[in-house]
Amino acid sequence: MLSYKYTAKDAKTGQNISAEVQADSEQSAAKAIKERGLVPLDIKLSDTGEGGLLGHFTNRVTAKDKILFSRQLSTLINAGLPIVQSLRNVGDQTPSKPLKAIISQLIFSVEAGEAFSVALSKHPKVFNQVFVSLVAAGETSGTLDVALERIANQQEKDAEILSKVRGAMIYPLIVILVMIAVVGFMIIKVLPQVETLYKDLPEGGNLPLLTTILLSISRFTIKYWVFIIIGLVLTIFLTSRWARTVGGKRYIDKFKMRAWPIGPLFMKLYMARFARTGTTLVASGVPLIQMLQITGDAISNVHIEESLDKAIEKVKGGKALSESLRGDSNFLSLVPNMIQIGEQSGSLEEMLSKVADYYEKEVDQQIKTISTVIEPVLMVLLGIFAFIIVAAVLMPIYGLAGKTIIK
């Protein structure tokens, strides 16, 4: 579906109206406008629609935008304002143009008689299944404001954890980029100049093996740098395409769960996400089977999703959730144990919340541990690379000086 901006005349009042409509084509947009009793004057594709790669970055609704949207809407509904008026107020206040356009579409859908959750489900790239299901549960129970507040809290927790993980990756990434830049500069600029010096020295052709290897790499890089760049671009492009395939996603998800040192970190991250999402859904009155289905999608790991699908079948067969998850290698043992306590005491929501709190703290501690370990390791690697290049430059000179002294 594309988003179209239009200007139309109201046949009853004679006033011009400017708004947006979602349609598959301009003709469909015109038809939808006429069905509203309006005469279309101007229709054009909205720049807040999905515009390929550039649109992905410029028209993206951020997590912060969604948190603010949920919290403001919750406050206004709690104050007694109707949903449409609340949406208009939030739309007027939001600084995000893409979200503002989506809110206008939500208003139109709700005014047309659709449930708010159904209107949200038309924008799956912005409002995921967890968001839609919680809103639907809130509508059913008459506690939409509470559901939206829970959504905001859930999103804040997710954003906080992801921010910590990304923050821990920044320093290693910077060091690696510096290493690549230093090594590239030495190979492309320094070594070719030093090679001319070796040619003028006696026995310049008999260079140490390390120097010969680095000089060969230097000549190859300078001569074929265009092909190297093309190869790197193709490799990145093909790898990204492969990562989106079923096989590629399965391999990457398994790697994230098992590889050291990131494996333990991601396992705890997945457990925290499962428990936190489960807590929010159970608290909102979402049935257990539906909770497991939604949580599987929210975790974004095919292997854990498959484990939850198996657990769903066992629960449907009469087994307790704790028994269905126990022994599964994709779940840490604390999760089914705590769930069992919650099932026996009738406090599943509370136990899931404690599991989420525990693993969120563990993720925080794991990030600190990895950061503490990886910093000196990267410094040592940077020193080794620098030593190899310096040694390759100086070894022939020291070798020549040694032969001169002996003579």
MIVEX-372097 format. One record per residue: x, y, z of N, C-alpha, C, O, CB in turn. Coordinates in steps of 0.05 Angstrom, whole numbers, plus 5000, padded with zeros to 4 digits. Atoms other than C-alpha are relative to their C-alpha. Glycine has a CB too. Layout:
XYZXYZXYZXYZXYZ
...
END
This chain:
501749765000500050005000501850255000503850265014498150005025
498649755001502350704983498350225013495950195015500750084971
501449774988500651365016499850234980501950314969501450085027
500449785019497651914973498950255015497050235031498049914978
501149754990496552644992498050104979498450074955502350215004
502049915019490352944962498750265010498650325034497949794995
501749774994486353584959497449954986497349894962501350284990
502750065012478853494948498050205011498350325031499249715008
502249814993472453904951497749845012496849645001499150164976
502450124988466853714998497550104986496950334986499950065031
502449935016460553694956497950145016496350295006498949764986
502249894983456153875015500750295009499050465009499649825024
499249744989460054465044501450184980501650424984501749965024
498549855019464054674984502850075008504350214994498650254993
497349954990470454695026502049814988501449584982500049995031
497850175009477154435003501249865024501749985045502150164985
498950164979480053875045502649884991502849774969498049775009
497550125006487253645047500549785021500349825045502450215001
499550234982488952955076501649794985502749854964497349885010
498550225012492152285060498249754999496449725015502649945015
501450265003489551615037501949794991503849844976497650034980
498450235008492650935029498749854977496349794979500649815024
501150155023491750574963502349874984504649944988498450194981
498050145016495250114914500950174975503150124965498949744990
499449835024495150634857498550265002496850305020499349854974
501349745000493051344841497049974994495350115004501350194980
502850045007486551074810498549905024496249985029499849804976
501350114976484950684873499650225021497650235035501649775012
500249774981486351314914497750184993496150265010502750165001
502249835009481551714871497349875006495450015014500350064970
502550144995476251184879499350025030497050065037500249704992
500449984971477151184955499150285009497450305026502549925015
500849724994476551944957497150054993495750185008501950204986
502749965009470151934917498049865018495849965023499649904971
501750154982467251414964499550155026497550105040501249735006
500449844976468051915020498250244994497750415012502750105010
501849785007463452394983501550254993500550474995498150065022
498349775007469152844960500750004970500649794957502650005016
499249975029471253104891503050055000503950265008498450234986
497149975000478752994882500950224981500150234958501449744993
498949785016482453614857503049944993503950004971499850265015
497150055004489753394865500849765017500149745040501750255008
499150244987492852724882503049964993503749964970498349754992
497250065005500252584890501149815021500249815044501750264999
498750194982504652054921501350145023502950335019502049824985
498849874977506552244992502949925004503649694999498449925025
497250064996513852295008500549865027502849805034501750254999
499850164976512451935073499349714995499249555013498250115022
500550275007510751305035502649855000504849965004498649984974
497650165000515650735029501550064974500650004952499349695001
498549905023521051004984502649864996504649984990500550285002
497650155005526050444977502150045022501450095045501250074973
497849994981532850465011500150275014500550295038502749934987
499949734988532851225021497650045019498050155040500050214978
502349974983525851205048500249845026499149925047497549914986
499750164976527850665097501450165022500750135046501749754994
498549854980532551155132498650275006498550355029502850054990
501249734995528951825122497249995010496350185023500150164974
502850014992521851585135499549795023497349695026498349934976
500250204979523251115194498850125025499650345033502749875005
501049924974519151165257501749875021501949625022496949915003
498150104981524051085314498649895025496249935029502050225009
501150114975523050705380499250235019497250205033502149825013
500649774983523151375416497350134992495750205009502250214999
502549895010517451625371497649835010495649935018500050014970
502250184993513251005387499550015031497249995039500749724992
500449984971514551055462498550255008496650255024502850005015
501349754995512451785462497149994991495350095005501450234986
502750045010506351615420498249845019496049925026500049864972
501550174982504151065467499450145027497150125037501549745006
500449874974505151465531498150244998496450275016502750095011
501849775003501752095506497149914995495250025006500950184976
502750105006495851705478498749885025496349925030500149794978
501050124975495151325544499150225019497050195031502249835014
500749794982495051975584497450144991495750205008502350215001
502449875010489752295539497549835003495449935010500450084971
502350184997485251685539499249985029496849975036500649724988
500550014972485951635614498650255011497150245030502649965016
501349754992483752355619497150024990495750214996501650244989
502750015009477252165585499550104972497150114963498350165018
500449915027478452415514499349764982500449554986502550154989
500550225020475551995456502549944985504350104983497750094981
497650105014480551595416500750184976503150234972499549714991
499449845024479952025353501250275009503250364997497450054983
499049744990480952675391502849975012504550145009498150135021
497350064988486852365429502149974978504350074980499949755017
498150035023490052155363500650264987502950314979498849804980
499549735013489152855334502050165017503850295006497350154996
498249844982492553165395502849894999504750044998498949995029
497350125002498352665392501250074973503650124972499849705005
499049945027498952775317501050294998503050344985497949954980
499149725001499453535327502650045016504150225009497850185012
497749964983504853455380502549854990504749934996499449915028
497650165008509352925347501750154980500750274961499149744989
498249875020515553205311500649824977501849914957502550095014
499350195021516052575268498050024977495649964981500149715011
501849985023513152695198498949734992496549714986501550124977
501150265007512551945182497849915019495749815011502249794999
502050084980508851815247497550184998495350085002501250025029
502349815003504452435236498249904977495849904979501050294994
501550105023502452145168498449745008496149715000501849944976
501350254992500951465199497650065019495549935017502049815014
502249934981496751785255497650104984495350044992501050215020
502249915016492552135202498549774987496049784984501050204979
501250245011491251465170498549845021496449725015502149824986
501450134977489451165238497450145006495450015011501849995025
502549844995484451725249497949944979495549904986500750305000
502050065021481151595182498849725004496449695001501350024972
501050274997480650845195498149985024496149845022502449815004
501750014976477750945265497350144995495250045003501450125025
502549865007472751455239498249844981495849884981500750284988
501550175019470750955186498749765014497249615001501849904977
501350214985468650475241501849775008500949585020497749904985
498250214993474850035249500950025028501150245039502449994981
498850004974477549825316502850124999504150104978500049725013
497349885000483950185336502149804995504149854981500550145027
498050225004487749525338500149924971502249864960499349765018
500150075029485449365267501450214984502950154965497149964991
498649775015487750055243503049985004504550034985498950275011
497150034995494549935276501249774984503549794975500549965030
499050245014495249255243500650054970501949894958498049775002
499549935028495349595175502950124996503750174974497950204990
497349885001502249875192502049815015503149895036500150295013
498450194985506249245212502950075003504249985022499849734986
497249924997512949565200500550205023502750235032501050134974
499849814978511450075254498949885026500249905047498550264993
501350124977506749715301500049694997498549584981497150105004
499850295003508748985311497749865013495849985023502749915013
502250164990504348415333499650035030497350025040500449714993
500249954971505848535407498450255005496650255022502850025013
501449744997503449255401497149964994495350045009501350214982
502850035009497149065363498449825020496149895027499949884972
501450184982495348485410499450135027497350085038501749745004
500449864974496248905473497850214997496150235015502650135009
502249805004491749455444497449854997495449955008500650164974
502550155003486548935424499049905027496749905033500549764980
500750094974486748645494498950235017497050205032502449865015
501049764985485949345523497350094991495750185007502050234996
502649925010480049495478497949815010495749895018500049994969
501950204991476648845498499350045029497050015037501049724995
500449984971477548965573499350285008498750335032502549915014
500649724993476249715570502250145014501850345028497550015016
497649884986483249875595502150074979504450004982501249815021
498249935021486350155532502350185010504650155001498650144977
497949824989490150695571502149845015504549905013498750215018
498150174985493250165616501749844981504149814985498549825020
498550165020495149735556502150174986504350084982498149894979
498049835013498550325522502350085018504550105009498650264990
497949944980502350495586501949765002504349795004498850065027
498450254999504749765589501749984974504149904976498349755003
498550005025506849815516502450195001504650124993498250074975
497849814997510950435530502249905018504549935012498950275011
498050114982514350105589501649774987504049754990498749895025
498750225014515749485547502050104979504350004977497949824986
498249885021518749905490502450135013504650115002498450204983
497749874986523050295539502049805009504449845007499050175024
498250214991525949655568501549894977504049854978498449775015
498750115024527349375499502150194989504450124982498049944978
498249805010530550025476502450035017504750085008498650274997
497749974981534850065539502049784996504449834996498950015029
498250235003537649365529501550024974503949984973498449745002
498749985026538949465455502150224999504250204986497950044978
498149784999542350125469502649925014504750005006498750245015
497650104986547049785518501749824982504149844982499249865026
498650195018548749235468501550164978503850104972498149804988
498849855021550049735412502350185010504350214997497950184986
497949844988554050185459502549845005504849945002499050125025
497750174995558549605477501549934974503949864975499249745014
498850065025559949485403501550234987503150194969497949904981
498849765013562050195387503050015003504550054984498850265012
497149984995568950175420501649794983503549874970500649965029
498650195017571149515387500050074971501950034956498949725004
500349935028568549755320502050234993503250224972497250094994
498249785005572550405325502949904999504449984981499750225022
497350104999578950035344500649834975502849864963500449825025
499650175024578049535286500350184976502150134959497649814996
499849815023576950115237502750145000503950184979497750205001
497449874998583250455263502249814992504149894978500550105029
498150205008587149805255500149974970502349964958499349735013
500250035030584749735183501250244987502750214967497149964991
498949755012586450465168503050015002504450094983498750245014
497149994996593450415198501449804982503449874969500749945030
498750205017595149765163499850074970501750044955498649725005
500349925028592250025097501950224993503150224971497250094995
498149785005596350665102502949904997504349994979499850215022
497350115000602750285117500549844974502649864962500549825024
499650175024601649795059500050174974501650124956497849794999
500349855025599550315007502050234998503050284976497250114998
498349765001603850915026502949955009504850044996498850225016
497450034988609750705069501749794987504049854979499849945030
498450225011612050035042501050064972503349994966498449755000
498949945027612550264968502450195001504350154986497950114982
497749814998617250834989502449865012504749915004499250245018
497850144988621450375032501249804980503649754980499149855025
499050195020622049874974502150134982504050004975497749894983
498049875016625750394933502750025014504850015002499150284991
497549994984630850444989501449734999503849724997499450085029
498850265000631849694990501449944973503549804973497949795005
498850055026633349684915502850124998504550014983498250114978
497449875001639250154925502049885019504449945017499750305005
498250124981642149744981501449764988500249624971498649935026
498650245009647349194969498349765009497249755031502949985011
501650244995643948514965497150075006495749935022501249845024
502749924996637348874962497949804992495649815001499550264986
501950205010634148284927499549785020497549645019500949884975
500250214980635247814987498750115025500050155045502749875006
501449894977629948095034498949785017498449565008497750184990
501350194982627147745095497349924990496050074976499850115029
502550115009621047305084497650195007495950244991499549735012
502249834991616447765125499850254983497750344975500450085029
499949765017618648385085499049934972497550094960502850124999
500850085027617748015019497049964998495750044979501449744992
502950055000610647795038498550265001496650294985499249825024
501449744998608448495058500450174975498550314967501050155024
499649865025611548794996498349894978497250044961503050004992
501850135020607748294953497150095004495750154985500249695001
502749904994601348484989499650294991497550364980499349975030
500149725007602949214978499750044970498050194960502550155010
500249975029604149134903497349914989496150034972502349834986
502650105009597848714895497750205006496050254989499449735014
502149814992593549224933500050244982497950344974500450085029
499749765017596249814893499149954971497850114958502850115000
500650075028595349454826497149934996495950004975501849774991
502750115003588549144838498050125020496149995027500049705002
501749884979585349634888497150024990495250005007501050275008
502849975011579249734842498549735004496249735012500050084971
501350264998577848984840499649925029497649785036501749794985
500350064971578948924915497550145011496050025026502550095016
502349854991573749464928497449884989495549845004500250304992
502450135012568849144879499449745014497149675019500449954970
500350254986570048474913498850035027497149885036502649855002
501149954973568648764982497150084998495549985014501750225014
502749915003562349104958498249774993496049745004499750224978
501650245007559848464925499749815023497649705027501349864976
500150174976561648064987497950095020496349945030502749975013
501949884981557748535032497149974989495349905004500650295006
502650015012551848554984498949715000496649665009500050104971
500950285000551447794975499649895028497849735032502149834985
500350094972552447675049497450105012496049955026502350085017
502549894989546748145066497549864987495549825001499850304995
502250145013542247795014499749725012497549635017500549984970
500050274988544247115042498950005029497449825036502849885000
500949984972542847345114496950035001495749975022501250255013
503049975000535547485093498749744990496249724992499250234982
501250265008534546775066499549835025500549895047501949854980
500750184977531746225110502549875011502949875036497949794991
497550144991538345845112501950195013503150135034501349874977
498149804989542446475125499150095028500750125046500250244982
501149914974537846705182500449785021501049845044497150094997
499750224981538046015214502949995009503449955033499249744987
497250024993545646005212500850235018502250195038501850004975
499249764984546446715239498849995028500150065048499250264986
501350024974541346605294501349795018501649845042497049944997
498650214984544845965316502850105008503650055031500349744983
497349894994551646315313499850195024501550195042501250144975
500349804978549146875358499549865027500249975048497750194993
500650144975546746365409502349835011502449785035497649834996
497950194992552945925410502850105000504550005015499849764983
497249905003559146335391500950145026499450295038500250184976
498849854977563746575447501450254990502650234969502049825016
501349964974563647095476497250114998495950175018501650205016
502649885003557147355446497749815006495449905011499750124973
502150194996553246705455498550035026496150055026501249724998
501449974974551846765530498550275002496350285014502049995023
501349745000550147505520497349994986495350084996501850214988
502550015015544947365466498049815012495649875011500649924971
501950184986541946775504498550155022496150125025501549755010
501249854978540747225564498250224989496150295001502150125019
501649795013538147775518497449894991495350014995501550134977
502450135009533147295487498249925023495749955022500749754983
501650084977530847035555498750255013496450245020501849865021
501149754989529947755580497750104982495650184993502250215002
502049905018525947935518497549825001495249925001501050004971
502250194997521647295524498450065025495950085025501049715000
501349964975520147425597498650275002496450285011501949975023
501249734998518848175591497650024982495550134990502150214991
502350005019514248085530497849835012495449915011500849904972
502050174987510747505565498650135023496250115027501349745008
501149864977509747915628497950214991495750225002502250155016
501849795010506548485589497449884989495249984993501450184979
502350125013501948025550498249865021495749895019500949804979
501650134980499747615610498550205017496250165024501849825018
501249794984498448245650497650134986495850234999502050215007
502249885015493948495594497749804994495849874981501150104973
502150205004489847855594500149844975498149724967497450135002
499750165024492447545530500249715007501849635024502550104983
499950294994491246785530502849894996504450004980498049854982
497350114999497346345541501049924972503349984965500149765018
499150095027497546035471500650244983502750244969497849834987
499649765016496846715438502550145009504050254993497650185001
497749884989502146985485502649874989504550014982500049995031
497650145010507146455463500450054971502750094962499749695005
499849945028505646575390501250284995503050324979497349974986
499149735003506647325396502950035010504550174997498150205015
497349984989512847255439502149884981504349984979500249865027
498250135019515946785388500850194977503150204969498849754988
499449805021515347325335501750235010503450344996497350114988
498649774989517947865382502949955005504550145004498650095026
497250064993524347505400501950024976504250084979500249715012
498449975025526747505327502349804999504649874992501150284997
498150225003530446835330498549754992496849665007501749955027
501650225011528046255287500149755018498149615019501049944972
499750254984530645715334498350025026497149825033503049965008
501749974977527245995396497150004992495449905006500750265015
502850005010520946115355499149714995496849645001499850164974
500750285004521145375335499549865026497749695029502249864984
500450124973521945175408497450085012496049915024502350085019
502649914990515945595426497749874985495649814997499850304999
502050145016511945275369499549725011497349625013500749994970
500250274988513544585399498650025027497049845034502849885002
501249974974511644835468497050054998495449955014501350245015
502949945004504945095441498549744996496349705007499650194976
501450265005503244395415499849845025497849705030501649854978
500050154975505144085482497950125020496549975033502750005013
502049874983500844605520497249934991495449885007500550305000
502650085010495044455474499349725007497049655010500050044969
500450284993496043725491499649965030499249735039502349834991
500650024972495143875565502450035018502150035043498849745006
497649974983502343975589500250295011499150484998502549934984
499549744989504344555633502250144983503850004971500849995030
498049855016508545105600502849945010504649914994499450305002
497350064989514344965647501149734991503449714984500050015031
499250265009514444235628500650004970502349864960497949795006
499649985029513944415554502650134993503850074971497750164988
497549865006520144855558502449865013504749915004499950295009
497850124985524344435606501549814982500449644968498949855025
498350175016530244095573500650104972502249984958498849734998
499549885026530044535511502650155001502950335017497650184991
497349875000537144755494499950294993501850444997501849864980
500349725007534445415468499050185022498650425019498250034976
501049854977531945615537501849945024502449705029497149935006
498450044976536245715599498349885021495949945023501350275009
501550174981534145265656498450175020496450075031501949825015
501449844980532045835702497250074991495450105007501550265006
502649915010526246025656497849805006495849885019500250044969
502150194993522145375662499749965030497449925040500549734987
500250034971523845325736498350225013496650175030502849995013
501549774989521146025751497149994990495350065005501350264991
502850025010515045905706498549805016496149835021500149934970
501350214984513545275745499150115027496950055036501949765005
500849884975513545665810497650184996495750195012502450165012
502349835006508846175778497549854995495349935003500750174976
502450165006504145635753498949885026496449875030500749774981
500950134975503845295822498850205019497050145034502349855013
501049804981502745945860498050194988496850365001502450175009
501949835014498246275808501050284996499550474994497550015016
498849745004503146845798501950004977504250084979501450105026
498350025024505846725728501050274992503450294984498449874977
499149735008506047465712502350105018504350215007497750205002
497949914982510247615774502649854996504849974996499149965030
497550155004515147045761501350074974503850094973499349705000
498949925025516047245689501450285002503550334990497950014978
498849744995517447955712502749985015504650125008498150185016
497550044986522747705760502249884982504549954984499649815024
498150115019525947295705501150224981503550234976498649784983
499249785017526047915660502050185014504050265003497650164990
498249834984529148335715502849875003504850005000498850075027
497550144996534447805729501750004975504150064977499449725009
498450025025536647705657500750274989502850304976498549844980
499249735009536548455642502550095015504250225004497750195004
497649944984541548545699502449834991504649934989499549955030
497850185010545547945673501150104973503550094968498949724997
499149895026545748255603501850245005503850274992497550084983
498449774994548348905633502749925010504750045002498550175021
497450094989553748535672501749864978504149904978499549805023
498650145022555548105611501350204981503550164972498149814985
498949805017556448725569502550135012504550174998497950224994
497749894986561149025621502349814999504649894996499250075029
497950205000565048375624501449984973503849984970499049735008
498950025027565848325548501650254994503750234981497749964980
498649755006567849055544502750005014504750095003498350245009
497550004985573148955598502049814988504449874988499449915029
498150205012576048345562500950094973503250064966498649724999
499449945028575648595491501850234996503350244976497450044985
498349775003579149255502503049945000504450014981499450205022
497250075001585948975521500749814977502949834966500949875026
499550195022585348425469500450164974502250104958497649804996
499849835024584248945414502650165000503850204979497650184997
497549844997590049365440502449824993504349914980500350125028
497850185006594648755437500149944971502349934959499649735016
500150055029592348595366501150234985502650204965497249934991
499049765013593649305345503050035003504450104984498650265012
497149994996600549275376501549794983503649844973500749955029
498850215016602048615340500250084971502250044958498449735003
500049915028600048895273502150224995503650214975497250114991
498049785003604349515284502849885001504649974986499550215022
497350124997610249085306500849854974503149864966500049815024
499450165024609748635244500950194978502850144964497549844991
499349815021609849235197502650145005504350164987497750214996
497549884993615449585233502349814997504549884987500050115029
497950205003619448945235500649954971503049914963499249745014
499650055028618448835161501650234987503250194968497449974985
498549765011621149545148502950005009504750064994498650265008
497449974988627149505194501849764998504349784999499850075029
498350245001629448785188502150004978504449924984498249764995
497950005020633048875121502350195007504650145002498850084973
497949804993636749495148501849885022504249915021498650265010
498450124979638949135211501649764990503949724999498149905023
498550225012640948525170502450104985504649994987498249844981
497849885015645248965125502150115019504550085014499050224981
498149894981648349315185501649785013504049825019498550175021
498650234987650048645217502249894981504349824990498049795008
498050115019653548405153502450194997504650114994498749954973
497949815003657449055149501949995024504350015020498850294998
498350014976659948995221501849754999504249765006498349995025
498550255002662148265209502350034980504549934985498249774991
497949965020666048475147502250185011504250234998498950114974
END
